[in-house]
Structure formats: C-alpha cells, structure tokens
Amino acid sequence: MSQLYARELLRGVVEPLLLFLIGESPMHGYQIAKELEKRSLGHFRLTESTIYSALRRLESKGLVLSWWQRVAREQKRRCYELTEKGHQILAEELAQWRKFHSAANKVLNS
C-alpha cells in the first residue's frame, strides 16, 4: 500500500479515533498521540499538528471540551474530554464503522 493511500485512509478516521480515545478517559494531546501509536502497533504515528488541528475541529463542533491542567509549578497541558454531544456522535460513528467494516470484510472474504 502506498504511503499516499494510507494517509488518505487515515484522514477519514482521525477524528473518530480521537473521539474514541477521549471517550475512554480525558487525555492531553501528547497522551492521545502516544496511545494511538501504541494501540496501532506504530501504524498511526500522527504529527502534533495533525492531532491538535483535529482536536480544535472537534472542539469547534462542540464534541470535546478542553481545560488547562497544571502538571508542575510552571507547566500546564491542555486536556480534552467528550461532551454529551461528543458521546452521541461517537456512538453513531462507531455503529457506522462496524457496518462498513462488516460489509468490506464480506466483500474481501467472499
């Protein structure tokens, strides 16, 4: 699979993946990036700009809230959590993803 094709596939699932992770537990951006990389066994290595751009889009859509968490005397990090609307959208998108995944598997395994 070419890198370009892989990037195009990933582009369509970045926001749902972020919603899923944040839905499990509030997280900060670096934590999200590391969790995606870990769970995908290194396949999803997203740049900071990709993650933070997606988080800003999700926040502007009202799907996540953010707040500053103090971690050291002079250090803060922005944490994200799902809103009620975010939980609803995530549930809808997961249902659609499962249908899509099932249909694609049926085609590929026929």
C-alpha positions in Angstrom: 0.0 0.0 0.0 1.4 3.3 -0.9 2.0 6.0 1.7 -0.3 8.3 0.0 -3.2 5.8 0.0 -2.5 5.0 3.7 -2.6 8.8 4.5 -5.9 9.2 2.7 -7.4 6.3 4.6 -6.2 7.7 7.9 -7.5 11.2 7.1 -11.1 9.8 7.3 -10.7 8.2 10.7 -8.5 10.6 12.7 -11.4 12.4 14.4 -13.4 9.2 15.2 -10.2 7.7 16.7 -9.6 10.7 18.8 -13.2 10.7 20.0 -12.9 7.1 20.9 -9.8 7.5 23.0 -11.0 10.7 24.7 -14.3 8.9 25.4 -12.5 6.3 27.4 -10.8 8.8 29.6 -9.9 12.6 29.3 -6.4 13.0 27.9 -3.9 15.6 26.8 -2.7 15.8 23.2 0.7 14.1 23.7 -1.0 11.2 25.6 -3.5 10.8 22.7 -0.7 10.6 20.1 1.2 8.0 22.2 -1.9 5.9 22.8 -2.8 5.9 19.1 0.7 4.8 18.2 0.8 2.1 20.9 -2.6 0.6 20.1 -1.9 0.6 16.4 1.5 -1.0 16.9 3.1 2.0 15.4 0.9 2.3 12.3 -0.8 5.5 13.4 2.1 8.0 14.0 0.4 11.3 13.8 2.2 14.7 13.9 1.4 17.1 16.7 -0.1 19.5 14.1 -2.5 16.7 12.8 -3.6 15.9 16.4 -4.1 19.5 17.6 -5.8 20.5 14.3 -8.3 17.7 14.7 -8.8 18.5 18.4 -9.6 22.1 17.6 -12.1 21.0 14.9 -13.7 18.6 17.4 -13.9 21.4 20.0 -15.4 23.9 17.5 -18.1 21.3 16.7 -18.9 21.0 20.4 -17.8 17.4 20.6 -14.9 18.0 23.1 -14.2 20.4 25.9 -10.7 21.4 26.9 -9.1 22.8 30.0 -5.7 23.5 31.3 -4.2 21.1 33.8 -1.2 22.2 35.9 1.4 19.4 36.0 4.3 21.3 37.6 4.8 24.7 39.1 5.3 26.4 35.8 4.0 23.8 33.4 0.5 23.2 32.1 -1.1 21.0 29.5 -4.4 21.1 27.7 -6.7 18.2 28.5 -9.7 17.1 26.5 -12.9 15.3 27.3 -16.1 14.4 25.4 -19.2 16.5 25.7 -22.6 14.8 25.7 -22.9 15.6 22.0 -19.5 14.0 21.5 -20.7 10.8 23.2 -23.7 10.7 20.9 -21.7 11.4 17.7 -19.1 8.7 18.7 -21.9 6.1 19.2 -23.3 6.9 15.8 -19.9 6.8 14.1 -19.0 3.5 15.8 -22.2 2.0 14.6 -21.5 3.2 11.0 -17.9 2.0 11.2 -19.0 -1.5 12.3 -21.4 -1.7 9.4 -18.8 -0.5 7.0 -16.2 -2.9 8.4 -18.5 -5.9 8.2 -19.6 -5.1 4.6 -15.9 -4.7 3.5 -15.0 -8.0 5.1 -17.8 -9.7 3.4 -16.5 -8.5 0.0 -12.9 -9.3 0.8 -13.7 -12.7 2.2 -16.1 -13.9 -0.5 
